[in-house]
Amino acid sequence: GADRFFYPTNYEDTINNVLYLKDIIDSLTINNVLYTNIKIMENKNQQYGNTIRTEYYCKNVGIIRRELFNGEIWEIKNHYIKQ
């Protein structure tokens, strides 16, 4: 749901007791685009298959990368912010 876009700011916080803030990194380049201020969210429950293990969230953009438990990786292709 929409609540997934309100990511925790503290390392102790979780979303629905599932995703927690694992790390914050300065930048990540995906498809030749530099994204900055990245929060890395990790699923603290052991899951399997096509459920999300790790999500990378960029401020003012949204989810830019997902790593699933089955090894799949989804990455953003492009984004456009209307000013």
C-alpha positions as CSV (number, residue, x, y, z in Angstrom):
1,G,0.0,0.0,0.0
2,A,0.9,3.7,0.1
3,D,2.3,3.4,3.5
4,R,5.4,1.7,2.0
5,F,6.5,5.2,0.8
6,F,6.8,6.5,4.3
7,Y,10.0,4.7,5.2
8,P,11.4,4.6,8.7
9,T,14.0,7.2,9.7
10,N,15.3,5.3,12.7
11,Y,17.0,1.9,12.6
12,E,14.6,0.5,15.2
13,D,11.6,1.3,13.1
14,T,9.8,-1.1,10.8
15,I,7.0,-1.1,8.3
16,N,4.2,-3.5,9.4
17,N,6.9,-5.3,11.5
18,V,8.4,-6.6,8.2
19,L,10.7,-4.1,6.5
20,Y,13.4,-2.4,8.6
21,L,15.9,0.3,7.9
22,K,19.2,-1.7,7.3
23,D,21.4,1.1,6.0
24,I,21.6,4.6,4.5
25,I,24.1,5.1,1.7
26,D,25.1,8.4,0.0
27,S,24.6,7.3,-3.6
28,L,23.9,4.5,-6.1
29,T,24.2,4.5,-9.9
30,I,21.5,2.6,-11.8
31,N,21.3,2.6,-15.6
32,N,23.8,5.5,-15.7
33,V,21.7,7.7,-13.4
34,L,23.2,8.7,-10.0
35,Y,20.6,8.5,-7.2
36,T,21.5,10.1,-3.8
37,N,20.3,9.7,-0.2
38,I,19.4,6.0,-0.5
39,K,17.7,4.1,2.3
40,I,18.1,0.3,2.2
41,M,15.1,-1.5,3.6
42,E,15.4,-5.2,4.4
43,N,12.7,-7.8,5.1
44,K,13.4,-9.1,8.6
45,N,11.1,-12.1,8.2
46,Q,12.5,-15.1,6.4
47,Q,10.6,-15.4,3.1
48,Y,11.0,-17.2,-0.2
49,G,10.3,-17.0,-3.9
50,N,9.3,-13.7,-5.4
51,T,8.8,-11.8,-2.1
52,I,11.0,-8.7,-1.5
53,R,14.2,-9.2,0.4
54,T,15.7,-5.8,0.0
55,E,14.4,-2.4,-1.3
56,Y,16.4,0.7,-2.1
57,Y,14.4,3.9,-1.7
58,C,15.6,7.2,-3.0
59,K,14.2,10.4,-1.5
60,N,11.9,12.3,-4.0
61,V,12.0,9.4,-6.4
62,G,10.7,6.3,-4.7
63,I,11.8,2.7,-5.0
64,I,14.8,2.4,-7.3
65,R,15.9,-1.2,-6.8
66,R,14.4,-4.4,-5.4
67,E,16.1,-7.7,-4.6
68,L,13.8,-10.7,-4.3
69,F,14.5,-13.9,-2.3
70,N,14.6,-15.9,-5.5
71,G,17.5,-13.9,-6.8
72,E,15.6,-11.6,-9.1
73,I,16.6,-8.0,-9.2
74,W,14.4,-5.1,-10.3
75,E,15.9,-1.8,-11.1
76,I,14.3,1.5,-12.1
77,K,14.7,2.3,-15.9
78,N,14.0,6.0,-15.6
79,H,11.9,8.5,-13.7
80,Y,10.5,11.9,-14.4
81,I,9.6,14.5,-11.8
82,K,7.2,17.2,-12.9
83,Q,8.2,20.5,-11.5
